Amino acid sequence: MAEIQRMARREQITVGEWARRVLREARSRRSGGDPERKLKAIRKAATYSFPTADIEQMLAEIERGYLE
């Protein structure tokens, strides 16, 4: 904590403001990942054909499963 206080004092800002700045910088540096890799995963997932149903039907089946 003392080190953080020194760094904030050096920049003439509060510890709270220093923390907000550092967190914003870290968030902006954080990569969202490789877009090509994400697109590849989406394209692959789209090739599958899983059984599905109307949401009301699925919820009813789930509910029946709880009761059994």
C-alpha positions as CSV (number, residue, x, y, z in Angstrom):
1,M,0.0,0.0,0.0
2,A,2.9,2.4,0.8
3,E,4.3,1.9,-2.7
4,I,1.0,2.7,-4.3
5,Q,0.6,5.8,-2.1
6,R,4.1,6.9,-3.2
7,M,3.2,6.4,-6.9
8,A,0.0,8.3,-6.5
9,R,1.7,11.1,-4.7
10,R,4.4,11.2,-7.4
11,E,1.6,11.8,-10.0
12,Q,-0.2,14.2,-7.6
13,I,-3.4,12.2,-7.5
14,T,-5.4,10.3,-5.0
15,V,-4.8,6.6,-4.5
16,G,-8.4,6.0,-5.7
17,E,-7.7,7.9,-8.9
18,W,-4.4,6.1,-9.4
19,A,-6.1,2.7,-9.0
20,R,-8.9,3.7,-11.5
21,R,-6.2,4.8,-14.0
22,V,-4.2,1.6,-13.6
23,L,-7.3,-0.6,-13.9
24,R,-8.4,1.3,-17.1
25,E,-5.0,0.9,-18.6
26,A,-4.9,-2.8,-17.8
27,R,-8.4,-3.3,-19.3
28,S,-7.5,-1.5,-22.5
29,R,-4.3,-3.6,-22.9
30,R,-6.1,-6.9,-22.3
31,S,-6.7,-8.5,-25.7
32,G,-10.1,-9.8,-26.6
33,G,-8.3,-12.7,-28.2
34,D,-7.6,-13.5,-31.8
35,P,-10.7,-12.7,-33.9
36,E,-9.8,-15.3,-36.5
37,R,-9.7,-18.0,-33.9
38,K,-13.1,-16.9,-32.6
39,L,-14.6,-16.9,-36.1
40,K,-13.2,-20.3,-36.7
41,A,-14.8,-21.6,-33.6
42,I,-18.2,-20.1,-34.5
43,R,-18.0,-21.5,-38.0
44,K,-17.2,-25.0,-36.6
45,A,-20.1,-24.8,-34.1
46,A,-22.5,-23.7,-36.9
47,T,-21.8,-27.0,-38.7
48,Y,-23.3,-29.1,-35.9
49,S,-26.9,-30.0,-35.9
50,F,-28.1,-30.7,-32.3
51,P,-31.7,-31.5,-31.5
52,T,-33.6,-28.6,-30.1
53,A,-37.2,-27.6,-29.3
54,D,-39.4,-24.7,-28.6
55,I,-38.3,-23.0,-25.3
56,E,-41.6,-23.8,-23.6
57,Q,-41.3,-27.5,-24.5
58,M,-37.7,-27.6,-23.2
59,L,-38.7,-26.0,-19.9
60,A,-41.6,-28.4,-19.5
61,E,-39.2,-31.4,-20.1
62,I,-36.7,-30.0,-17.6
63,E,-39.5,-29.5,-15.1
64,R,-40.7,-33.1,-15.6
65,G,-37.2,-34.3,-15.0
66,Y,-37.0,-32.6,-11.7
67,L,-40.3,-34.2,-10.6
68,E,-39.3,-37.7,-11.5
